[in-house]
Every structure is written in structure tokens, then in C-alpha cells.
């Protein structure tokens, strides 16, 4: 067997293994067969295997091109599949590299909105809601997201509350509590692929003749949210304020 064919075949085999590892990690976590850490390790292992498959396949392709062999596109099956498996993990790692390693984000650092209902739905396996970890959480948030804060809207509190609830439902978040008399909405956003859950609370109240909206978003698992919670809050408040 020539070297090019050997590399191409092993590239495809490794890419298929990578895809299998990634799929098993996703399914196992979605069906609560494994915890967050094993699932994360599975995704990382799948990505590393996918990158190895891509490397072997590219070397095989280069050898085939230099040898002037036909059917070059066939040698790209392994690298393509390997890249497809690895790229979500690579993008997540790149996103996490530029943000603080925290999982609890709020627009009010002095008096963050609370989760009276959702707190009872979380377990000891989930991240705590006491904002004690890490110790410099507030400073890290200020440094990472200096422009994140509450918004004020020139509409009645009741109207803003209704608009916020409509936006929550439009986004497909699972509503846990609607307390209009307290100006509070609690909901959970679940990611499509892995099924990671982030809990959200929206606080709406009158302030200086306007309606002020504060928001808090907390990941149930993971020490870093990769910037997802801050981005969620920013987008939501921008849509609500329009």
C-alpha cells in the first residue's frame, strides 16, 4: 500500500472515530448519562482526534498532488470530516480566550436580581448563585464587560414587563416564574446541541420617572461561560429598548 493511500484511509477512519466520540459526548450529556466534565472531555478528545485526521489527510493530499494522481477530492473526505468535528470546539476555545473566566453576569453588581424560584430547581451539582466564586467576580466582570449595565426605558413598567415577557417567549426560553407584582421574570435558556442550561432573571421597576430593567444570567455548569451570558443580556436589553 502506498503512503498516500495509507494516510488517506487512516485520516477517514480517525475522522469517523472523532465524530463518534463527539456524538456520544453530546448524547450522553443530553440524556444525563454523564456529568459536564466527562462530556467536555469527550468533546475535546473528539476535536483532537479530528485535527489529527485532518493533518494526516492533508499530508496524503499533498503527496497525491505531487505525484500527479487523479481523484484528489477523494483524499479530502477525512480532513473535511475532521475539521467539521473540531471547529465548534476551536471556536469555543477562541471565544473563551478573550473573556473573563466567570459564569455569573449581572447588570447590577451591588444588588443583583435574585432567583427565588429557579434556585429551588438547581442542585448541588450546579454552580452556586451566591456570587462568591471567584472572590473578585465583580472586578472581573467590570474589566471584561465595562459597558454592561441596566437600561432605562420611557414606557410604563407594566408595558415594559409585558414586552420583556414576549421577548422571553419569542426566544424560546423556558419560563419558570412570572411575578408581575414584583417586576420579576425567571427563565432558562437551553443550548440546542449540548443542552447546557443558563438561568436568567429580569427585574423591572420604576426609577426616576422611567422604567429600569436589570438582568442577570448564570450558567448552571462550567467555570467559564465563554462570554455567552453577557452577550445574552446585551442582545436582550437592546431588543427590549428598541
N, C-alpha and C positions, 0 to 999 in steps of 0.2 A: 504494500500500500504506500503510495507516495505521500510526502509530508503534507502537501496542501490538502489532500482528501482526508488525511488523519485529523488535521486541525479543524477542518470544516465540520466533520462528523462530531467531534468532541465539543465543538462550540455549540452545536444544536442540542446535543444531549445535556450539556450544562445549563443552557438556557431553559430547557424544559424542566430541569430539576429546580432551577431558580423560580420559575413560575409556579411550580407545585408547592414549594416552600412558602411563597408569598400568599398563595390562595389558602393554604392550610392555616397560616397565621391569622388571616382575616376571618375565616370561617370559625376557627377555634375561639377567637375572642368574641365574635358576634353571638355565638351560642354559649358564652360563658364557660367554655371548657378549660380555658387558661386565663390567667390574670394579664394585666397590662404589660409587665416586664417580659414574660416569655413571648408574648405576641410581638412586642417591639424587637426583641432579639431575632425572632423569626423573619421579620421584615428586613432587618439589617443583613442577616445571613443570606436572604434571597437576593438582596441588592448586590452584595459582594460576589455571589455566585454569578449573577447576571453580568457584572462588569468583567469577570474572568472569561465568561463565554464570549463577550464582545471582543475582548483582547485576542483570544485565540482565533475567532472568526475573522477579524481584521487582518491578522498575520497571514491566515490562509488565503484571504482575498488578495493581499499584496503579492504573495507567491504566485497565485494563479494569473494575475495581471502581468507580472514579469515574464512568466512562462508563455504568455500569449494563448492561454487555454480558453475555450468557449464556455458559455454558461456561467459567467461571473456572478450574475444576480443570485444564482442558487447558493453561493457561498455567503450571502448576506442574511440568510434566514436566522442563523444563530445570533449574530451581533444585533439584529433588529429586535428579536425577542428579548435578548439580554438587556438591551437598553430600555425596552418598554417596562421591564420589571424594576430596573434600578432607578429610573428617572424620578418617580414620585418620592423615593427616599432621599435622593440627591437634592431635589428641590426643597424638601422639608428641612434638610440639614443646612442648606444655604439660607433659608428663611430664619432659622433659629440662630444663625451665627451673628446676626445683626441686631438682635433684640435681647433685653434682659431676661435672665433665667428665672422667671416668675410665672405664676398661673392664676393670680387673683388681681383683677384690674377694676378700678372704680373711678368715677368722676369726682367723688368726694372723699378725700383722704382723711379728713378729720372726723367725719360722721358718715361712713359708708352705709348704703342701704343694706338691710338685713334680709335673711331668708327664713322667716318663721315657719313656712310650710315645707319648702324644699329641704331645709335642714333635717327634717324628720325622714326624708326619703333617702338621704345619703347614709352610707355605712362607714364603719371604721376603716375600711379598705380605701376609702376616698380621701382626697385632700381635705384638710380641715378648713373651716370657714372663719377661724379666729384671726386671720391675718397676722399671725405671729412668726410665720416662716416665709422667707428668711427674715432675720431681725431688722434688716434695713430695707424692707419691702417698699415702704413709701418713697425712700430716696431712689431706689432702683426704678420705680415707676416714673418718678419725676424726670430722671435722667433719660429714660428710654422713650417716654411719651410726654414731653413737656407741654404740648398744646392740648392734651386731653382734659376736658372739664365739662361741667354741666352746660346746658343751653337754656336760654330764656325765650319764650315764645309769646307773642302778643295775641293769644287766644285764651278763652276761658279754660279753667282747669278741667271742667267736665268734657269739653271738646277735645282738648289735648289727650286726655285719658282715653277717650273713645278712639281717637286716631292712632294712639300707640297700640291699643289692643288689636285694631285692624291690621297694623303693620306686623305685629307678632304672629297673628294667624296667617297672614299672607306669606310670611317666611317659613311657615310650616313648623314653628316651634311648638312643643307640647306644653300647653298652659297648665300650670299646677295650682295657681291661685289668682283670683281677680278680686281685689278688695278696693272697690271704688271709694268707699268712705275714708280709707286710709291713703288713697292715691298710690296703690301698690299693685304691680303685676309681677308674678313669678312664672318663669317658663324654662324649658330645657331645649337646647339645640343639639341635635344628634348628627354627627357627620355621616355622610352617605356610605362610604366604603367601610371604614373600620368600626363605625358605630360609637365613636367617642362622644361622651356627653359633657356639655358645658352648661352650667346653670346661670340663668340671667334673672336679675330683678330690676325693675324700673320703678322709680319713685317720682311722683308728680305732685307738686304742691304750689300754692300761691307764694310769690316772693316779690316784694316791691312793686306791686301793681301788675306783675306779669306772671306767667306760669313757668316755673323752673323744673327742668327734667334732669334727674340724676340717674345713673345706670351703673350696674356692676355685673361683671361676667367672670365666672370662676370655673376652671376645668376640674373635673372630678378626678382625673388621673394625670400623672406626668408632672415633673418639676418645672418644665418649660412649656408654655402654650404656643411657642413659635410665632408670637405676635397675633394670634388669632383673636383673642379676647378684645384687645384694643381696637383691632380693625372692625370687629363686630359692633362694638359700641359706637365707633366713629361713623360707620355707614348708617346705623340705625338712627342716630341723632340727626345726621344730615338729612335723611329722608323725612323724619318727623318734623324737622324745622322748615322744610320746603312748603 
